[in-house]
Amino acid sequence: MNTIEDFKKNLQMRFTEIVIQSEVYAEEACGCGSGCGCSSSEETDEYINEPGYHAEADLGLGTGMPTRHAGIKEGDIVVDLGSGAGIDCFLAREIAGLSGKVIGVDMTEKMVEKARKNAETAGYNNVEFRLGDIENIPVSDKSAHVVIGNGVLSLTPDKEKAISEVYRILKHHGQVCVSDIMVRGDMPKGLKMDADLYMGCMAGSLKVEEYMMLLEKAGFEEISIKDEKKIALPDAMLHYYLPPDEAFDFREGKSGVYSITISAEKPCCHAGEEDHVCCGNH
């Protein structure tokens, strides 16, 4: 039986291969349905129009645009979970400015190497990339104003632990904003498994309500959905699991797989913390 460590090693191998492929075939796109990520050509087009965009850092692995909804301000310290080749870090830097700092965290060594090279080429001295696991984020307590993530929690075996780590590293009143693949309504088990594999989110996507409950359980408040887009699954996949009329209803209705961006705030104080005082954003 595969262990969690085996799963993580497989992910590292998969993303290492993506980096190698991007370097060998720099002009070729790698989008949704190819088994390498959860992005779409629409997301890629949106990225291209964003200030701070660097094509060499865009490997087509995102599910949304968390930097648009994260409330990043000039001078903020921003942590990007699953930072890949650095695309969201560079977009965040454009907002945080020269007085801010961006820290990218990724579990794949080859990704971190590529991101560091991209930052060096761009001349960014306030963007740092660290090798690490988001279930044990290599960032000190209460040090970040904003935490972002893009398609990473759906790939995390222990999502509750990862979210608790986000809470730990955020300052009071800090913001978390994550884009991820989530499910609305009910789906046959086999269809959900195939959809996860099709999107490349092999650890299993959560229902929207489950995702929000995990944030609330960790202590977050002001939890809200900022953006969502339904993802079209192949007709052949739907018809394999559903009769024609149900496949039509599934395709046209609200049930299905979505790219959703959620934000939440760490409150001023939390019952489980030793410094149970209102200390603002310090």
VOTIRO-307391 format. One line per 3 residues: number of its first residue (from 1); for each residue x, y, z of N, C-alpha, C. Coordinates in nm, 3 decimals, padded with zeros to 5 digits, m for minus. Layout:
BEGIN
NUM = X:Y:Z:X:Y:Z:X:Y:Z | ...
END
This chain:
BEGIN
1 = 00.085:m00.119:00.000:00.000:00.000:00.000:00.089:00.125:00.000 | 00.052:00.222:m00.079:00.127:00.346:m00.084:00.106:00.427:00.043 | 00.212:00.482:00.095:00.203:00.568:00.211:00.193:00.713:00.166
4 = 00.169:00.802:00.265:00.165:00.945:00.234:00.298:00.991:00.178 | 00.408:00.937:00.233:00.541:00.975:00.182:00.559:00.931:00.038 | 00.507:00.812:00.003:00.513:00.766:m00.136:00.436:00.862:m00.226
7 = 00.320:00.904:m00.178:00.238:00.997:m00.255:00.314:01.127:m00.280 | 00.378:01.180:m00.176:00.451:01.305:m00.189:00.570:01.289:m00.283 | 00.637:01.174:m00.276:00.750:01.150:m00.365:00.703:01.144:m00.511
10 = 00.586:01.084:m00.532:00.531:01.079:m00.668:00.498:01.219:m00.718 | 00.444:01.303:m00.629:00.417:01.442:m00.667:00.545:01.516:m00.702 | 00.649:01.496:m00.622:00.777:01.561:m00.648:00.835:01.517:m00.783
13 = 00.823:01.388:m00.813:00.870:01.337:m00.942:00.791:01.398:m01.056 | 00.660:01.407:m01.036:00.572:01.462:m01.139:00.606:01.609:m01.169 | 00.624:01.689:m01.063:00.653:01.830:m01.083:00.796:01.854:m01.128
16 = 00.886:01.766:m01.091:01.022:01.773:m01.145:01.019:01.754:m01.296 | 00.939:01.658:m01.340:00.926:01.633:m01.484:00.865:01.753:m01.556 | 00.772:01.821:m01.491:00.711:01.940:m01.552:00.815:02.048:m01.573
19 = 00.903:02.066:m01.473:01.009:02.166:m01.488:01.102:02.129:m01.603 | 01.142:02.003:m01.609:01.230:01.958:m01.716:01.165:01.979:m01.851 | 01.036:01.943:m01.859:00.963:01.960:m01.984:00.956:02.106:m02.024
22 = 00.936:02.194:m01.928:00.924:02.337:m01.958:01.055:02.393:m02.010 | 01.166:02.337:m01.963:01.296:02.385:m02.007:01.332:02.333:m02.146 | 01.286:02.212:m02.175:01.316:02.153:m02.306:01.221:02.207:m02.413
25 = 01.096:02.221:m02.376:00.996:02.269:m02.471:00.937:02.401:m02.420 | 01.019:02.503:m02.415:00.980:02.631:m02.356:00.863:02.696:m02.426 | 00.841:02.667:m02.551:00.735:02.732:m02.627:00.604:02.656:m02.625
28 = 00.605:02.536:m02.564:00.484:02.455:m02.565:00.402:02.479:m02.440 | 00.269:02.488:m02.453:00.181:02.508:m02.338:00.159:02.376:m02.269 | 00.129:02.383:m02.140:00.098:02.264:m02.061:m00.023:02.294:m01.977
31 = m00.144:02.265:m02.025:m00.266:02.309:m01.960:m00.350:02.196:m01.908 | m00.470:02.230:m01.874:m00.564:02.139:m01.810:m00.593:02.018:m01.897 | m00.595:01.902:m01.832:m00.628:01.779:m01.901:m00.508:01.706:m01.953
34 = m00.390:01.765:m01.942:m00.271:01.697:m01.989:m00.205:01.619:m01.878 | m00.263:01.627:m01.758:m00.208:01.553:m01.646:m00.100:01.629:m01.573 | m00.081:01.757:m01.603:00.026:01.831:m01.537:m00.026:01.940:m01.446
37 = m00.152:01.971:m01.450:m00.201:02.078:m01.364:m00.347:02.103:m01.382 | m00.395:02.211:m01.321:m00.537:02.240:m01.319:m00.573:02.368:m01.390 | m00.483:02.426:m01.462:m00.512:02.555:m01.523:m00.585:02.539:m01.655
40 = m00.634:02.651:m01.710:m00.697:02.653:m01.840:m00.635:02.763:m01.921 | m00.661:02.765:m02.051:m00.607:02.872:m02.135:m00.661:03.006:m02.091 | m00.783:03.007:m02.033:m00.841:03.132:m01.986:m00.759:03.190:m01.871
43 = m00.718:03.102:m01.775:m00.635:03.150:m01.666:m00.501:03.199:m01.718 | m00.444:03.128:m01.816:m00.316:03.170:m01.872:m00.329:03.308:m01.934 | m00.436:03.333:m02.007:m00.458:03.465:m02.067:m00.470:03.572:m01.960
46 = m00.538:03.541:m01.850:m00.552:03.637:m01.741:m00.416:03.668:m01.680 | m00.334:03.568:m01.662:m00.201:03.589:m01.608:m00.120:03.684:m01.695 | m00.127:03.663:m01.825:m00.047:03.743:m01.918:m00.076:03.891:m01.903
49 = m00.198:03.926:m01.868:m00.237:04.066:m01.856:m00.209:04.125:m01.718 | m00.156:04.046:m01.626:m00.131:04.094:m01.490:00.006:04.162:m01.480 | 00.015:04.276:m01.409:00.146:04.338:m01.382:00.236:04.241:m01.306
52 = 00.361:04.231:m01.349:00.455:04.140:m01.285:00.461:04.003:m01.350 | 00.388:03.985:m01.461:00.386:03.854:m01.527:00.522:03.822:m01.590 | 00.568:03.698:m01.568:00.690:03.648:m01.631:00.658:03.514:m01.695
55 = 00.669:03.506:m01.825:00.629:03.385:m01.897:00.707:03.263:m01.851 | 00.836:03.279:m01.822:00.919:03.166:m01.782:00.879:03.110:m01.645 | 00.803:03.188:m01.569:00.758:03.141:m01.437:00.619:03.080:m01.442
58 = 00.554:03.087:m01.557:00.417:03.038:m01.571:00.418:02.900:m01.634 | 00.399:02.797:m01.551:00.399:02.659:m01.600:00.258:02.605:m01.619 | 00.159:02.692:m01.611:00.021:02.650:m01.635:m00.036:02.560:m01.528
61 = 00.004:02.582:m01.402:m00.038:02.492:m01.295:m00.143:02.552:m01.202 | m00.179:02.678:m01.222:m00.272:02.743:m01.131:m00.417:02.709:m01.159 | m00.502:02.742:m01.061:m00.646:02.719:m01.075:m00.725:02.849:m01.071
64 = m00.660:02.958:m01.038:m00.729:03.087:m01.028:m00.629:03.200:m01.013 | m00.676:03.313:m00.961:m00.592:03.432:m00.946:m00.601:03.484:m00.802 | m00.540:03.417:m00.705:m00.552:03.460:m00.566:m00.496:03.599:m00.539
67 = m00.396:03.642:m00.614:m00.337:03.773:m00.589:m00.436:03.886:m00.613 | m00.539:03.862:m00.694:m00.640:03.965:m00.720:m00.731:03.989:m00.600 | m00.743:03.890:m00.514:m00.843:03.897:m00.407:m00.782:03.890:m00.267
70 = m00.648:03.890:m00.257:m00.583:03.864:m00.129:m00.568:03.989:m00.043 | m00.598:04.105:m00.097:m00.585:04.228:m00.019:m00.442:04.265:00.013 | m00.349:04.227:m00.073:m00.208:04.260:m00.051:m00.190:04.411:m00.059
73 = m00.111:04.464:00.035:m00.083:04.607:00.040:00.068:04.630:00.029 | 00.103:04.751:m00.010:00.245:04.786:m00.020:00.312:04.766:00.115 | 00.427:04.700:00.112:00.502:04.674:00.235:00.468:04.543:00.302
76 = 00.371:04.470:00.252:00.330:04.343:00.314:00.434:04.234:00.295 | 00.436:04.143:00.392:00.510:04.017:00.378:00.410:03.912:00.332 | 00.435:03.854:00.216:00.343:03.759:00.154:00.410:03.623:00.143
79 = 00.338:03.517:00.180:00.387:03.380:00.165:00.299:03.309:00.063 | 00.364:03.249:m00.037:00.293:03.175:m00.142:00.320:03.027:m00.124 | 00.216:02.949:m00.098:00.229:02.806:m00.077:00.220:02.731:m00.210
82 = 00.314:02.639:m00.232:00.320:02.569:m00.359:00.356:02.666:m00.470 | 00.466:02.737:m00.450:00.500:02.852:m00.535:00.549:02.816:m00.674 | 00.581:02.688:m00.699:00.619:02.648:m00.833:00.738:02.726:m00.885
85 = 00.727:02.772:m01.010:00.835:02.848:m01.073:00.831:02.995:m01.038 | 00.734:03.037:m00.955:00.735:03.172:m00.901:00.633:03.269:m00.954 | 00.541:03.225:m01.040:00.452:03.320:m01.108:00.369:03.402:m01.009
88 = 00.304:03.339:m00.911:00.220:03.415:m00.818:00.305:03.502:m00.724 | 00.426:03.456:m00.693:00.516:03.539:m00.612:00.550:03.668:m00.683 | 00.573:03.660:m00.813:00.610:03.779:m00.888:00.491:03.875:m00.903
91 = 00.371:03.819:m00.916:00.251:03.904:m00.919:00.231:03.971:m00.783 | 00.254:03.896:m00.675:00.239:03.951:m00.540:00.343:04.060:m00.515 | 00.464:04.040:m00.563:00.570:04.140:m00.545:00.533:04.271:m00.611
94 = 00.469:04.264:m00.725:00.430:04.384:m00.796:00.336:04.470:m00.709 | 00.255:04.404:m00.626:00.161:04.476:m00.540:00.229:04.519:m00.410 | 00.307:04.429:m00.349:00.372:04.459:m00.221:00.482:04.563:m00.236
97 = 00.537:04.574:m00.356:00.637:04.677:m00.383:00.775:04.645:m00.326 | 00.865:04.740:m00.342:01.003:04.723:m00.298:01.014:04.715:m00.147 | 00.917:04.774:m00.076:00.920:04.770:00.070:00.861:04.642:00.127
100 = 00.801:04.561:00.042:00.744:04.435:00.086:00.840:04.320:00.065 | 00.795:04.201:00.099:00.875:04.080:00.080:00.781:03.965:00.046 | 00.826:03.879:m00.045:00.747:03.761:m00.083:00.831:03.636:m00.062
103 = 00.772:03.538:00.005:00.839:03.410:00.030:00.759:03.299:m00.036 | 00.821:03.229:m00.128:00.758:03.115:m00.193:00.804:02.986:m00.128 | 00.711:02.894:m00.105:00.742:02.764:m00.044:00.697:02.654:m00.138
106 = 00.786:02.561:m00.169:00.751:02.450:m00.257:00.826:02.325:m00.213 | 00.762:02.209:m00.230:00.821:02.084:m00.184:00.913:02.018:m00.286 | 00.917:02.072:m00.409:00.997:02.012:m00.515:01.124:02.092:m00.539
109 = 01.238:02.029:m00.518:01.366:02.098:m00.527:01.388:02.162:m00.663 | 01.350:02.092:m00.768:01.371:02.144:m00.903:01.288:02.270:m00.926 | 01.167:02.274:m00.868:01.083:02.393:m00.879:01.148:02.511:m00.808
112 = 01.200:02.486:m00.690:01.264:02.593:m00.613:01.385:02.647:m00.688 | 01.462:02.558:m00.747:01.578:02.600:m00.826:01.536:02.688:m00.942 | 01.432:02.648:m01.012:01.385:02.726:m01.126:01.332:02.862:m01.082
115 = 01.257:02.864:m00.971:01.202:02.989:m00.921:01.312:03.085:m00.880 | 01.414:03.032:m00.813:01.527:03.117:m00.772:01.599:03.174:m00.894 | 01.615:03.093:m00.995:01.678:03.140:m01.118:01.595:03.249:m01.184
118 = 01.462:03.231:m01.186:01.373:03.332:m01.243:01.382:03.464:m01.167 | 01.386:03.454:m01.034:01.396:03.576:m00.952:01.529:03.646:m00.974 | 01.636:03.568:m00.986:01.769:03.626:m01.011:01.774:03.695:m01.146
121 = 01.717:03.629:m01.246:01.714:03.687:m01.382:01.637:03.818:m01.383 | 01.526:03.823:m01.307:01.443:03.943:m01.302:01.504:04.052:m01.213 | 01.605:04.017:m01.136:01.668:04.114:m01.047:01.590:04.144:m00.921
124 = 01.509:04.046:m00.876:01.427:04.066:m00.756:01.506:04.025:m00.632 | 01.533:04.119:m00.544:01.604:04.086:m00.421:01.512:04.078:m00.299 | 01.383:04.096:m00.321:01.288:04.083:m00.210:01.188:03.970:m00.233
127 = 01.230:03.873:m00.317:01.152:03.751:m00.338:01.243:03.632:m00.305 | 01.198:03.550:m00.212:01.279:03.437:m00.164:01.201:03.307:m00.182 | 01.273:03.200:m00.217:01.208:03.070:m00.233:01.271:02.969:m00.139
130 = 01.183:02.898:m00.066:01.228:02.800:00.032:01.173:02.662:m00.001 | 01.257:02.562:00.017:01.214:02.424:00.001:01.144:02.381:00.128 | 01.021:02.332:00.115:00.948:02.291:00.235:00.811:02.236:00.204
133 = 00.751:02.177:00.305:00.620:02.113:00.298:00.518:02.205:00.362 | 00.402:02.222:00.300:00.304:02.315:00.356:00.233:02.257:00.478 | 00.258:02.131:00.509:00.211:02.076:00.635:00.308:02.108:00.748
136 = 00.421:02.168:00.713:00.521:02.214:00.810:00.594:02.332:00.746 | 00.524:02.444:00.734:00.572:02.558:00.656:00.698:02.618:00.720 | 00.807:02.632:00.643:00.932:02.686:00.697:00.930:02.838:00.708
139 = 00.834:02.888:00.786:00.817:03.032:00.810:00.783:03.048:00.958 | 00.836:03.152:01.021:00.816:03.169:01.165:00.674:03.213:01.199 | 00.636:03.195:01.324:00.503:03.230:01.374:00.471:03.378:01.352
142 = 00.347:03.404:01.312:00.293:03.541:01.306:00.386:03.638:01.231 | 00.436:03.593:01.117:00.530:03.676:01.043:00.477:03.725:00.909 | 00.364:03.671:00.862:00.313:03.707:00.729:00.185:03.790:00.740
145 = 00.176:03.890:00.655:00.051:03.967:00.645:m00.052:03.893:00.559 | m00.004:03.823:00.457:m00.092:03.755:00.361:m00.032:03.620:00.324 | m00.117:03.519:00.315:m00.077:03.388:00.263:m00.166:03.358:00.143
148 = m00.103:03.320:00.032:m00.178:03.282:m00.087:m00.142:03.139:m00.127 | m00.228:03.077:m00.205:m00.202:02.944:m00.258:m00.284:02.925:m00.383 | m00.234:02.843:m00.474:m00.300:02.826:m00.603:m00.295:02.680:m00.644
151 = m00.406:02.609:m00.616:m00.414:02.469:m00.654:m00.325:02.378:m00.572 | m00.298:02.417:m00.447:m00.203:02.338:m00.368:m00.270:02.254:m00.259 | m00.376:02.306:m00.194:m00.436:02.229:m00.084:m00.505:02.103:m00.133
154 = m00.555:02.105:m00.256:m00.616:01.984:m00.311:m00.513:01.874:m00.333 | m00.385:01.909:m00.333:m00.277:01.812:m00.349:m00.213:01.775:m00.215 | m00.272:01.822:m00.106:m00.213:01.802:00.027:m00.289:01.692:00.102
157 = m00.220:01.587:00.144:m00.290:01.478:00.215:m00.357:01.524:00.344 | m00.285:01.600:00.428:m00.341:01.645:00.555:m00.378:01.793:00.543 | m00.496:01.818:00.489:m00.540:01.955:00.464:m00.563:02.032:00.593
160 = m00.612:01.965:00.696:m00.636:02.031:00.824:m00.505:02.081:00.883 | m00.400:02.000:00.877:m00.269:02.041:00.930:m00.214:02.159:00.850 | m00.229:02.153:00.717:m00.179:02.262:00.633:m00.248:02.394:00.666
163 = m00.379:02.390:00.686:m00.453:02.513:00.717:m00.415:02.564:00.855 | m00.390:02.474:00.949:m00.346:02.518:01.082:m00.209:02.584:01.074 | m00.126:02.538:00.983:00.006:02.599:00.961:m00.009:02.740:00.902
166 = m00.105:02.756:00.812:m00.132:02.890:00.757:m00.172:02.984:00.870 | m00.258:02.936:00.958:m00.301:03.018:01.073:m00.181:03.057:01.159 | m00.093:02.962:01.180:00.024:02.985:01.267:00.114:03.096:01.213
169 = 00.139:03.099:01.084:00.238:03.194:01.031:00.179:03.332:01.003 | 00.046:03.344:01.007:m00.016:03.474:00.980:m00.014:03.564:01.103 | 00.005:03.692:01.081:m00.012:03.792:01.185:m00.161:03.803:01.218
172 = m00.193:03.861:01.331:m00.333:03.888:01.362:m00.390:03.984:01.257 | m00.509:03.957:01.216:m00.576:04.028:01.106:m00.513:04.000:00.971 | m00.426:03.899:00.965:m00.368:03.860:00.837:m00.471:03.790:00.750
175 = m00.446:03.790:00.621:m00.540:03.735:00.524:m00.483:03.610:00.457 | m00.569:03.511:00.436:m00.535:03.398:00.351:m00.629:03.400:00.233 | m00.574:03.377:00.114:m00.656:03.372:m00.006:m00.603:03.260:m00.094
178 = m00.686:03.158:m00.116:m00.643:03.041:m00.192:m00.740:03.013:m00.306 | m00.683:02.979:m00.419:m00.762:02.928:m00.532:m00.739:02.779:m00.538 | m00.847:02.703:m00.556:m00.832:02.558:m00.556:m00.946:02.493:m00.633
181 = m00.930:02.364:m00.658:m01.035:02.284:m00.720:m01.125:02.230:m00.610 | m01.255:02.258:m00.621:m01.353:02.213:m00.522:m01.477:02.158:m00.591 | m01.558:02.092:m00.512:m01.677:02.024:m00.566:m01.803:02.087:m00.507
184 = m01.903:02.107:m00.591:m02.036:02.147:m00.547:m02.133:02.033:m00.575 | m02.221:02.008:m00.479:m02.322:01.905:m00.498:m02.262:01.766:m00.487 | m02.339:01.667:m00.534:m02.300:01.527:m00.524:m02.247:01.477:m00.657
187 = m02.146:01.392:m00.649:m02.089:01.328:m00.767:m02.069:01.180:m00.738 | m02.095:01.092:m00.835:m02.062:00.951:m00.815:m01.914:00.937:m00.780 | m01.882:00.846:m00.690:m01.744:00.832:m00.642:m01.646:00.812:m00.757
190 = m01.681:00.727:m00.851:m01.592:00.701:m00.964:m01.570:00.825:m01.049 | m01.676:00.903:m01.069:m01.665:01.025:m01.148:m01.575:01.125:m01.078 | m01.588:01.138:m00.947:m01.502:01.231:m00.873:m01.357:01.188:m00.881
193 = m01.330:01.059:m00.869:m01.192:01.011:m00.877:m01.133:01.040:m01.014 | m01.210:01.013:m01.119:m01.161:01.039:m01.254:m01.143:01.189:m01.278 | m01.234:01.271:m01.221:m01.222:01.416:m01.236:m01.096:01.466:m01.168
196 = m01.066:01.412:m01.048:m00.944:01.450:m00.978:m00.820:01.419:m01.062 | m00.820:01.300:m01.122:m00.706:01.261:m01.205:m00.698:01.347:m01.331 | m00.812:01.375:m01.390:m00.818:01.458:m01.512:m00.763:01.598:m01.486
199 = m00.799:01.654:m01.369:m00.753:01.787:m01.335:m00.611:01.787:m01.282 | m00.559:01.669:m01.249:m00.425:01.662:m01.193:m00.422:01.680:m01.043 | m00.540:01.686:m00.978:m00.547:01.710:m00.834:m00.564:01.576:m00.763
202 = m00.457:01.500:m00.759:m00.466:01.359:m00.726:m00.496:01.329:m00.580 | m00.478:01.427:m00.489:m00.505:01.399:m00.349:m00.653:01.403:m00.317 | m00.732:01.454:m00.408:m00.875:01.460:m00.386:m00.923:01.598:m00.350
205 = m01.012:01.650:m00.431:m01.070:01.781:m00.403:m01.181:01.769:m00.300 | m01.200:01.875:m00.222:m01.303:01.878:m00.120:m01.429:01.946:m00.172 | m01.541:01.922:m00.103:m01.659:02.002:m00.127:m01.634:02.143:m00.073
208 = m01.700:02.241:m00.132:m01.682:02.379:m00.090:m01.709:02.393:00.060 | m01.817:02.330:00.107:m01.855:02.342:00.247:m01.747:02.282:00.339 | m01.686:02.171:00.296:m01.580:02.108:00.375:m01.458:02.200:00.384
211 = m01.425:02.262:00.273:m01.312:02.354:00.268:m01.332:02.469:00.366 | m01.451:02.527:00.361:m01.481:02.642:00.448:m01.486:02.600:00.595 | m01.533:02.479:00.623:m01.538:02.429:00.760:m01.397:02.412:00.817
214 = m01.302:02.367:00.733:m01.165:02.352:00.779:m01.104:02.487:00.815 | m01.134:02.588:00.736:m01.086:02.723:00.766:m01.145:02.773:00.899 | m01.275:02.750:00.916:m01.342:02.793:01.039:m01.288:02.718:01.160
217 = m01.265:02.589:01.144:m01.213:02.508:01.255:m01.075:02.556:01.299 | m00.995:02.603:01.204:m00.861:02.652:01.235:m00.864:02.785:01.309 | m00.980:02.853:01.304:m00.992:02.980:01.375:m01.014:03.100:01.285
220 = m01.021:03.077:01.153:m01.039:03.189:01.061:m01.181:03.244:01.065 | m01.193:03.372:01.035:m01.322:03.441:01.028:m01.334:03.512:00.894 | m01.450:03.572:00.872:m01.475:03.647:00.748:m01.445:03.562:00.624
223 = m01.489:03.437:00.629:m01.462:03.343:00.519:m01.560:03.371:00.405 | m01.509:03.391:00.286:m01.597:03.424:00.174:m01.539:03.377:00.042 | m01.628:03.349:m00.051:m01.588:03.310:m00.187:m01.573:03.436:m00.271
226 = m01.457:03.451:m00.333:m01.427:03.570:m00.412:m01.448:03.549:m00.561 | m01.435:03.426:m00.606:m01.448:03.398:m00.749:m01.472:03.249:m00.767 | m01.549:03.212:m00.867:m01.566:03.070:m00.898:m01.603:03.049:m01.044
229 = m01.552:02.941:m01.099:m01.579:02.905:m01.238:m01.598:02.755:m01.247 | m01.705:02.713:m01.308:m01.728:02.571:m01.326:m01.637:02.517:m01.434 | m01.582:02.399:m01.410:m01.489:02.336:m01.504:m01.564:02.229:m01.581
232 = m01.559:02.238:m01.712:m01.628:02.141:m01.799:m01.551:02.010:m01.803 | m01.615:01.901:m01.763:m01.556:01.769:m01.775:m01.592:01.709:m01.910 | m01.509:01.622:m01.964:m01.538:01.562:m02.095:m01.670:01.487:m02.096
235 = m01.744:01.498:m02.204:m01.872:01.428:m02.215:m01.855:01.278:m02.197 | m01.746:01.223:m02.251:m01.724:01.078:m02.240:m01.713:01.036:m02.094 | m01.652:01.120:m02.011:m01.639:01.089:m01.869:m01.776:01.092:m01.802
238 = m01.856:01.194:m01.832:m01.989:01.205:m01.772:m02.078:01.088:m01.813 | m02.076:01.054:m01.941:m02.165:00.949:m01.990:m02.123:00.810:m01.942 | m01.998:00.795:m01.901:m01.953:00.667:m01.849:m02.018:00.639:m01.714
241 = m02.042:00.744:m01.636:m02.095:00.727:m01.501:m02.242:00.765:m01.488 | m02.294:00.841:m01.582:m02.431:00.892:m01.570:m02.512:00.863:m01.695 | m02.642:00.832:m01.680:m02.728:00.820:m01.797:m02.739:00.956:m01.866
244 = m02.779:00.957:m01.995:m02.778:01.082:m02.073:m02.849:01.198:m02.007 | m02.970:01.175:m01.950:m03.043:01.286:m01.891:m02.972:01.341:m01.767 | m02.913:01.252:m01.685:m02.841:01.297:m01.567:m02.710:01.366:m01.605
247 = m02.647:01.318:m01.712:m02.524:01.383:m01.760:m02.553:01.525:m01.805 | m02.667:01.543:m01.872:m02.707:01.677:m01.918:m02.733:01.768:m01.798 | m02.807:01.716:m01.699:m02.838:01.795:m01.580:m02.711:01.831:m01.505
250 = m02.616:01.736:m01.499:m02.490:01.762:m01.430:m02.411:01.870:m01.502 | m02.408:01.862:m01.634:m02.331:01.958:m01.713:m02.391:02.098:m01.704 | m02.524:02.106:m01.702:m02.591:02.236:m01.704:m02.626:02.290:m01.565
253 = m02.625:02.203:m01.464:m02.665:02.245:m01.330:m02.550:02.297:m01.246 | m02.576:02.311:m01.116:m02.476:02.367:m01.026:m02.378:02.264:m00.973 | m02.418:02.136:m00.973:m02.327:02.032:m00.925:m02.209:02.020:m01.022
256 = m02.091:01.991:m00.965:m01.975:01.973:m01.052:m01.846:02.016:m00.987 | m01.743:02.025:m01.070:m01.609:02.063:m01.027:m01.587:02.210:m01.060 | m01.534:02.283:m00.962:m01.518:02.427:m00.978:m01.375:02.471:m00.944
259 = m01.333:02.576:m01.008:m01.217:02.652:m00.963:m01.272:02.765:m00.876 | m01.237:02.763:m00.747:m01.294:02.859:m00.652:m01.182:02.928:m00.574 | m01.198:03.058:m00.556:m01.105:03.137:m00.477:m01.174:03.178:m00.348
262 = m01.115:03.140:m00.235:m01.170:03.168:m00.103:m01.072:03.254:m00.023 | m01.125:03.351:00.050:m01.041:03.430:00.139:m01.094:03.420:00.282 | m01.007:03.444:00.378:m01.045:03.442:00.519:m00.945:03.527:00.597
265 = m00.984:03.564:00.718:m00.900:03.650:00.802:m00.870:03.583:00.934 | m00.746:03.596:00.978:m00.710:03.553:01.113:m00.754:03.663:01.209 | m00.835:03.632:01.308:m00.887:03.736:01.398:m00.778:03.794:01.487
268 = m00.815:03.898:01.559:m00.719:03.966:01.645:m00.665:03.874:01.753 | m00.749:03.788:01.805:m00.701:03.695:01.906:m00.785:03.569:01.899 | m00.729:03.461:01.950:m00.794:03.331:01.941:m00.780:03.261:02.075
271 = m00.884:03.191:02.114:m00.890:03.134:02.248:m00.771:03.042:02.281 | m00.714:02.979:02.178:m00.605:02.885:02.204:m00.468:02.947:02.212 | m00.457:03.077:02.194:m00.327:03.141:02.191:m00.288:03.197:02.328
274 = m00.158:03.191:02.356:m00.109:03.238:02.485:m00.126:03.389:02.499 | m00.100:03.462:02.389:m00.110:03.608:02.396:m00.251:03.651:02.359 | m00.347:03.608:02.439:m00.488:03.633:02.409:m00.520:03.781:02.435
277 = m00.461:03.863:02.351:m00.484:04.007:02.358:m00.503:04.060:02.218 | m00.573:04.172:02.207:m00.590:04.233:02.077:m00.464:04.312:02.042 | m00.390:04.258:01.948:m00.260:04.316:01.918:m00.252:04.361:01.773
280 = m00.366:04.381:01.709:m00.365:04.434:01.573:m00.291:04.343:01.478 | m00.208:04.399:01.393:m00.138:04.324:01.290:00.010:04.310:01.326 | 00.039:04.292:01.456:00.177:04.290:01.501:00.211:04.153:01.559
END
